[in-house]
Amino acid sequence: MNTTLCYIKNDRNEYLLLHRNAKENDLNEGKWIGVGGKFEEGETADECLLREVYEETGLTLTRYHLHGVVKFISDTWEDEDMYLYSADGFTGALKETCTEGSLEWIAADKVLLLPTWEGDKYFIGPLINGRDRIDMLVEYKGDELVRCEDLTGPVNTLKSSVITCCHGFSTRTGGVSDGMFDSLNLGMNRGDEPARVTENWRRFLDSCGIGYRRFVCGKQVHENTVHIATEKDARYAYEKYPDDRDLIECDGYVSACSDLPLAIFTADCVPVLMQDPVKGIVGAIHCGWRSTVSDIEKNAVDAFVSLGGDPSDIRIAIGPAIDKCCFEVGAEVIDAVHGLLGDGASGFYEEEKNNTGKFMLDLRGVVRCRFIQLGVSAVNIENVGGCTMCHPEDYYSHRGTKGNRGSLACVIMNRRGQI
């Protein structure tokens, strides 16, 4: 169950609380809590917040902040993800009556003295004291609090020194997913709870200096198509296009549009972010071995050129991927790498010593070499992050988990006026 809960503050340092005393068989009977309620089908957390606050109080929120997610576990009630908000801007007049109970403004220093759930005190206190991020796990047996854990952690987004516009490569830390998705899963087709993935995207985009907005992403098919993207290709996480068209099937995006984030997903394959700071062109490319040997790199550079760019001006950040230490491939892959790079291919693989006919391949090195062959200066190319399979604490790895994993993402955006 997904819910919202909001603590609204006025200019007298008072918080609006709901004394739950109006309904029979109310789970919260007699307790003082904030205002909120359950998501309706298809709602985002913000949409649920605004609707529930207006329905319960008559107030329209104009300034509010999502602190994080409190996960409730119970042996009696349905497990719940509660999206915790505070607000200090609103319009309208407070309702005189509410079907849920009595609404009252309570002085900030009196809020924690009122009867409420024991676990609520652990997030109400930090919220009142101005803490920005609050993620918690709260467990009850019946009415008894048996566990309360602070899950708040940093969103560890990796940046490149050669890219000058807004960008980032995700890691798996700082999100709200759990289990095999723990914790910043950005994949929308892995089986994770959509509300959690949406919140993860909000955090990731914020960490990149982009802010939550529509972004370009589609269906990656391990081929070499690069799509020149425009605003009509952007969507929120899980949002369908207004004209109900299918997702774009390609493995790369290039755009000269401002304020348009481009994103691709990985979990071992090589993520590449590209920028031409002279012409204001950016790109996000998914370089699996199949798309790499079919020369998606050339298609990406050609797309930059078609928009007025010059290969010598392109800057490239190559993100976390499976490295040579872990990437075992067959002879057919090595043959394809030779077809791509020619004589330079031999420096990027080694044959296994036990005569299995397998090879260890440096795919990030292959990608870097190909971009250099295409006219990108070596000094404008940087590797960011480590091996996805060697570091499961930091990254998702498809090979390392046999497919039981979340997804990393990378994103890039030119902000209007930067060029």
C-alpha positions as CSV (number, residue, x, y, z in Angstrom):
1,M,0.0,0.0,0.0
2,N,1.3,3.5,-0.9
3,T,0.2,6.5,1.1
4,T,1.2,10.1,1.8
5,L,1.4,11.9,5.1
6,C,2.0,15.6,5.4
7,Y,2.8,18.0,8.3
8,I,1.6,21.5,7.4
9,K,3.2,24.4,9.2
10,N,1.8,28.0,9.5
11,D,3.7,31.2,10.1
12,R,3.1,30.9,13.9
13,N,5.3,27.8,14.0
14,E,2.2,25.5,14.5
15,Y,1.5,22.2,12.7
16,L,-1.8,21.1,11.4
17,L,-2.7,17.8,13.0
18,L,-5.7,15.5,12.6
19,H,-7.1,14.0,15.8
20,R,-8.6,10.8,14.6
21,N,-11.9,10.6,16.6
22,A,-14.7,10.5,14.0
23,K,-14.7,7.0,12.5
24,E,-15.6,3.7,13.9
25,N,-13.0,0.9,13.7
26,D,-10.4,3.4,12.7
27,L,-6.8,2.0,12.8
28,N,-5.6,5.4,14.0
29,E,-8.5,6.0,16.5
30,G,-7.5,8.5,19.2
31,K,-4.2,9.3,17.7
32,W,-2.9,12.7,16.4
33,I,-1.3,12.5,13.0
34,G,-0.6,14.6,9.9
35,V,-3.0,14.6,6.9
36,G,-2.8,12.3,3.9
37,G,-4.1,9.1,2.6
38,K,-3.8,6.3,0.0
39,F,-2.7,6.6,-3.6
40,E,-5.4,6.3,-6.2
41,E,-4.6,4.2,-9.3
42,G,-2.1,6.0,-11.5
43,E,-1.4,8.7,-9.0
44,T,2.1,10.0,-8.2
45,A,3.0,10.8,-4.6
46,D,2.7,14.5,-5.3
47,E,-0.7,14.1,-6.9
48,C,-1.9,12.0,-4.0
49,L,-0.6,14.6,-1.5
50,L,-2.3,17.5,-3.1
51,R,-5.6,15.7,-3.5
52,E,-5.7,14.2,0.1
53,V,-4.7,17.5,1.7
54,Y,-7.4,19.4,-0.1
55,E,-10.1,16.8,0.5
56,E,-9.3,16.6,4.3
57,T,-8.5,20.2,5.0
58,G,-9.8,22.5,2.2
59,L,-6.2,23.8,1.8
60,T,-4.3,23.9,-1.5
61,L,-0.6,23.4,-1.0
62,T,1.7,25.9,-2.8
63,R,5.0,24.9,-1.2
64,Y,5.8,21.4,0.0
65,H,8.8,19.1,0.4
66,L,9.1,15.3,0.1
67,H,11.5,14.1,2.8
68,G,11.5,10.4,2.0
69,V,9.8,7.1,2.5
70,V,8.8,5.4,5.7
71,K,8.3,1.7,5.2
72,F,5.9,0.1,7.7
73,I,5.9,-3.7,8.3
74,S,3.2,-5.3,10.4
75,D,2.0,-8.8,11.4
76,T,-1.5,-7.4,11.5
77,W,-1.9,-4.9,8.7
78,E,-0.8,-4.6,5.1
79,D,2.7,-3.4,4.6
80,E,2.9,0.3,3.6
81,D,5.2,2.7,1.9
82,M,4.4,6.2,3.4
83,Y,5.7,9.2,1.5
84,L,6.5,11.8,4.1
85,Y,6.0,15.5,3.4
86,S,6.2,18.8,5.1
87,A,4.6,22.0,3.8
88,D,4.7,25.7,4.7
89,G,2.8,27.3,1.8
90,F,-0.9,27.0,1.2
91,T,-4.0,28.9,0.2
92,G,-7.7,28.5,1.1
93,A,-9.6,28.3,4.4
94,L,-9.4,25.4,6.8
95,K,-12.5,23.2,6.8
96,E,-14.7,23.4,9.9
97,T,-15.4,19.7,9.9
98,C,-13.5,16.7,8.6
99,T,-14.9,13.2,8.2
100,E,-11.6,11.7,9.6
101,G,-11.6,13.7,12.8
102,S,-10.8,17.1,14.3
103,L,-8.2,19.4,12.7
104,E,-6.2,21.6,15.0
105,W,-3.1,23.8,14.8
106,I,-0.6,22.6,17.4
107,A,2.5,24.5,18.6
108,A,5.7,22.8,17.3
109,D,7.0,22.1,20.8
110,K,3.7,20.4,21.8
111,V,3.4,18.0,18.7
112,L,5.4,15.2,20.2
113,L,3.5,15.3,23.5
114,L,0.2,14.2,21.9
115,P,-0.8,10.6,21.6
116,T,0.4,9.1,18.3
117,W,2.0,5.9,17.1
118,E,5.3,5.2,18.9
119,G,7.2,4.8,15.6
120,D,5.9,8.2,14.3
121,K,7.9,10.1,16.9
122,Y,11.2,8.9,15.2
123,F,10.4,10.8,12.0
124,I,8.2,13.7,13.3
125,G,11.1,14.9,15.5
126,P,13.6,15.2,12.7
127,L,11.0,16.7,10.3
128,I,10.2,19.5,12.8
129,N,13.9,20.1,13.3
130,G,14.4,20.7,9.6
131,R,16.0,17.5,8.5
132,D,15.9,17.2,4.7
133,R,16.1,13.5,4.0
134,I,14.2,10.9,6.1
135,D,14.0,7.3,5.1
136,M,13.0,4.8,7.8
137,L,11.8,1.2,8.4
138,V,9.3,0.8,11.1
139,E,8.0,-2.6,12.3
140,Y,5.0,-3.4,14.5
141,K,3.7,-6.5,16.1
142,G,0.1,-5.6,16.8
143,D,0.4,-2.1,18.4
144,E,3.9,-2.7,19.7
145,L,6.9,-1.1,18.0
146,V,9.5,-3.8,17.6
147,R,12.0,-2.2,15.2
148,C,12.8,1.2,13.9
149,E,15.8,1.8,11.5
150,D,17.0,4.9,9.9
151,L,17.6,4.0,6.2
152,T,18.7,7.5,5.1
153,G,21.8,7.4,3.0
154,P,23.5,9.5,0.3
155,V,22.7,9.3,-3.4
156,N,26.2,8.5,-4.6
157,T,26.1,9.8,-8.2
158,L,29.3,9.6,-10.2
159,K,30.4,12.6,-12.3
160,S,33.0,13.1,-15.0
161,S,35.5,15.9,-15.1
162,V,35.4,16.2,-18.9
163,I,31.6,16.8,-19.1
164,T,30.7,20.4,-18.3
165,C,26.8,20.2,-18.4
166,C,24.4,18.5,-16.0
167,H,25.0,14.7,-16.0
168,G,25.6,11.7,-13.8
169,F,26.1,7.9,-13.6
170,S,24.0,6.2,-10.9
171,T,25.1,3.7,-8.3
172,R,22.8,1.5,-6.3
173,T,22.9,3.6,-3.1
174,G,20.5,6.2,-1.7
175,G,17.2,4.9,-3.0
176,V,14.0,3.4,-1.5
177,S,13.8,0.0,-3.2
178,D,14.7,-3.1,-1.3
179,G,15.4,-6.8,-1.8
180,M,17.3,-7.5,-4.9
181,F,16.6,-3.9,-6.0
182,D,18.2,-2.4,-3.0
183,S,18.2,0.5,-3.2
184,L,18.4,3.0,-6.1
185,N,16.9,0.8,-8.8
186,L,16.0,2.9,-11.9
187,G,14.8,0.1,-14.1
188,M,11.1,0.3,-15.0
189,N,10.7,-3.2,-16.3
190,R,12.4,-5.3,-13.6
191,G,9.4,-6.0,-11.4
192,D,10.0,-3.3,-8.8
193,E,7.2,-1.2,-7.2
194,P,6.6,1.7,-9.7
195,A,6.2,4.3,-6.9
196,R,9.6,3.4,-5.5
197,V,11.3,3.6,-8.9
198,T,9.6,7.0,-9.6
199,E,11.0,8.3,-6.3
200,N,14.4,6.8,-7.2
201,W,14.4,8.8,-10.4
202,R,13.4,11.9,-8.6
203,R,16.5,11.5,-6.3
204,F,18.8,10.6,-9.1
205,L,17.8,13.6,-11.3
206,D,18.1,15.9,-8.4
207,S,21.6,14.6,-7.7
208,C,22.6,15.4,-11.2
209,G,21.5,19.0,-11.0
210,I,18.6,18.4,-13.4
211,G,15.6,18.2,-11.1
212,Y,12.6,15.8,-11.6
213,R,11.2,16.3,-15.1
214,R,10.3,14.4,-18.2
215,F,13.3,12.7,-19.7
216,V,14.1,10.7,-22.9
217,C,14.4,6.9,-22.5
218,G,13.0,4.0,-24.4
219,K,13.4,0.3,-25.2
220,Q,17.0,-0.8,-25.6
221,V,17.5,-3.6,-28.1
222,H,21.3,-4.1,-28.3
223,E,21.5,-2.7,-31.8
224,N,23.2,0.3,-33.3
225,T,20.4,2.8,-33.8
226,V,20.9,6.3,-32.5
227,H,17.8,8.5,-32.3
228,I,18.0,12.3,-32.6
229,A,15.7,13.3,-29.7
230,T,13.3,16.2,-29.3
231,E,10.9,17.3,-26.6
232,K,8.2,15.1,-27.9
233,D,10.3,12.0,-26.9
234,A,10.4,12.9,-23.2
235,R,8.2,11.3,-20.5
236,Y,8.1,10.8,-16.8
237,A,8.9,7.4,-15.4
238,Y,6.1,5.0,-16.4
239,E,4.3,7.7,-18.3
240,K,2.7,6.8,-21.7
241,Y,3.1,9.2,-24.6
242,P,0.0,11.4,-25.2
243,D,-0.5,10.0,-28.7
244,D,-0.2,6.4,-27.2
245,R,2.8,5.6,-29.5
246,D,5.2,2.8,-28.6
247,L,8.5,3.4,-26.9
248,I,11.4,4.2,-29.1
249,E,13.5,1.1,-29.8
250,C,17.1,2.2,-30.0
251,D,20.3,2.2,-28.0
252,G,21.4,5.8,-28.1
253,Y,20.0,9.3,-28.1
254,V,21.6,12.6,-29.3
255,S,20.0,16.0,-29.0
256,A,20.7,19.7,-29.5
257,C,17.7,20.7,-27.4
258,S,18.1,22.5,-24.1
259,D,16.6,21.2,-20.8
260,L,16.0,17.8,-22.3
261,P,17.6,15.0,-20.3
262,L,18.7,11.9,-22.2
263,A,19.0,8.6,-20.3
264,I,20.0,5.0,-20.9
265,F,20.1,1.9,-18.6
266,T,22.8,-0.6,-17.9
267,A,23.8,-3.4,-15.6
268,D,27.1,-4.5,-17.1
269,C,27.1,-2.9,-20.6
270,V,29.1,0.2,-21.2
271,P,27.2,3.5,-20.6
272,V,28.5,6.5,-22.6
273,L,27.7,10.2,-22.1
274,M,28.8,12.6,-24.8
275,Q,29.0,16.4,-25.1
276,D,30.0,18.9,-27.7
277,P,30.2,22.1,-25.6
278,V,30.8,24.3,-28.6
279,K,27.5,23.4,-30.4
280,G,25.5,22.4,-27.3
281,I,24.9,18.8,-28.4
282,V,24.7,15.9,-25.9
283,G,24.3,12.2,-26.2
284,A,23.6,9.0,-24.1
285,I,24.7,5.7,-25.7
286,H,24.2,2.1,-24.5
287,C,27.3,0.1,-25.7
288,G,26.7,-3.6,-25.1
289,W,29.1,-5.8,-27.0
290,R,26.6,-6.3,-29.8
291,S,25.9,-2.6,-30.3
292,T,29.6,-1.8,-29.9
293,V,30.8,-4.2,-32.7
294,S,28.0,-3.1,-34.9
295,D,29.5,0.4,-34.6
296,I,26.9,2.4,-32.6
297,E,29.9,4.7,-31.8
298,K,30.1,5.8,-35.4
299,N,26.4,6.3,-35.6
300,A,26.6,8.5,-32.4
301,V,29.4,10.6,-33.8
302,D,27.6,10.9,-37.2
303,A,24.5,12.2,-35.3
304,F,26.6,14.9,-33.6
305,V,28.0,15.9,-37.0
306,S,24.5,16.0,-38.5
307,L,23.5,18.6,-35.9
308,G,26.6,20.7,-36.6
309,G,29.1,19.2,-34.2
310,D,32.7,18.3,-34.8
311,P,34.3,15.0,-33.5
312,S,37.3,17.0,-32.2
313,D,35.0,19.0,-29.9
314,I,33.2,15.9,-28.5
315,R,33.9,15.0,-24.9
316,I,33.1,11.5,-23.6
317,A,32.5,9.9,-20.2
318,I,32.5,6.1,-20.1
319,G,30.7,4.9,-17.0
320,P,30.7,1.8,-14.7
321,A,30.6,-1.5,-16.7
322,I,31.8,-5.1,-16.5
323,D,35.6,-5.0,-16.9
324,K,38.2,-7.3,-18.4
325,C,38.6,-9.1,-15.1
326,C,35.1,-10.4,-15.3
327,F,33.9,-10.2,-18.9
328,E,34.3,-13.7,-20.4
329,V,33.4,-14.0,-24.1
330,G,33.6,-16.5,-26.9
331,A,35.7,-16.4,-30.1
332,E,32.9,-14.9,-32.1
333,V,32.9,-11.8,-30.0
334,I,36.7,-11.4,-30.5
335,D,36.3,-11.8,-34.2
336,A,33.7,-9.1,-34.2
337,V,36.0,-6.8,-32.2
338,H,38.7,-7.3,-34.8
339,G,36.2,-6.4,-37.5
340,L,35.5,-3.2,-35.7
341,L,39.0,-2.1,-34.7
342,G,41.3,-3.9,-37.1
343,D,44.9,-4.5,-35.9
344,G,44.3,-2.5,-32.7
345,A,41.9,-5.1,-31.3
346,S,44.5,-7.5,-29.9
347,G,45.4,-5.1,-27.0
348,F,41.9,-5.4,-25.5
349,Y,41.6,-9.1,-24.7
350,E,43.5,-12.1,-23.4
351,E,42.8,-15.8,-24.0
352,E,42.0,-17.8,-20.8
353,K,45.0,-19.9,-19.6
354,N,43.0,-23.2,-19.2
355,N,42.4,-23.6,-23.0
356,T,38.6,-23.2,-22.8
357,G,38.4,-21.2,-26.0
358,K,37.2,-18.2,-24.0
359,F,38.6,-14.7,-23.8
360,M,38.6,-11.9,-21.2
361,L,37.5,-8.7,-23.0
362,D,38.1,-5.0,-22.1
363,L,34.9,-3.6,-23.6
364,R,35.4,-0.2,-22.1
365,G,38.8,-0.1,-23.8
366,V,37.2,-1.2,-27.1
367,V,34.6,1.6,-26.9
368,R,37.3,4.2,-26.1
369,C,39.6,3.1,-28.9
370,R,36.7,3.2,-31.4
371,F,35.8,6.8,-30.5
372,I,39.5,7.8,-30.9
373,Q,39.5,6.2,-34.4
374,L,36.4,8.3,-35.2
375,G,38.2,11.6,-34.4
376,V,37.5,12.1,-30.7
377,S,40.7,13.3,-28.9
378,A,42.0,10.8,-26.3
379,V,42.3,13.6,-23.7
380,N,38.6,14.3,-24.0
381,I,37.7,10.7,-23.0
382,E,37.4,9.7,-19.3
383,N,36.5,6.4,-17.5
384,V,34.2,6.9,-14.5
385,G,33.5,4.2,-11.9
386,G,34.6,0.6,-11.6
387,C,33.7,-2.9,-12.6
388,T,30.0,-3.6,-12.1
389,M,30.5,-7.3,-11.4
390,C,33.4,-6.8,-8.9
391,H,31.5,-4.3,-6.8
392,P,28.0,-5.5,-6.1
393,E,27.7,-3.1,-3.2
394,D,27.9,-0.2,-5.6
395,Y,26.4,-1.5,-8.9
396,Y,23.9,-3.9,-10.4
397,S,25.4,-6.7,-12.5
398,H,23.4,-8.8,-14.8
399,R,26.0,-11.5,-15.0
400,G,26.8,-11.4,-11.4
401,T,23.2,-12.0,-10.3
402,K,22.0,-14.1,-13.3
403,G,19.5,-11.4,-14.1
404,N,18.1,-10.9,-10.6
405,R,18.8,-7.2,-10.2
406,G,17.8,-3.6,-10.7
407,S,19.2,-1.2,-13.3
408,L,21.7,1.6,-13.3
409,A,21.2,4.6,-15.5
410,C,23.1,7.6,-16.7
411,V,21.7,10.9,-17.8
412,I,22.9,14.1,-19.5
413,M,21.3,17.5,-20.2
414,N,22.2,20.9,-21.5
415,R,20.6,23.5,-19.4
416,R,19.2,26.5,-21.3
417,G,21.7,29.3,-21.4
418,Q,24.7,27.2,-20.6
419,I,26.2,27.4,-24.1
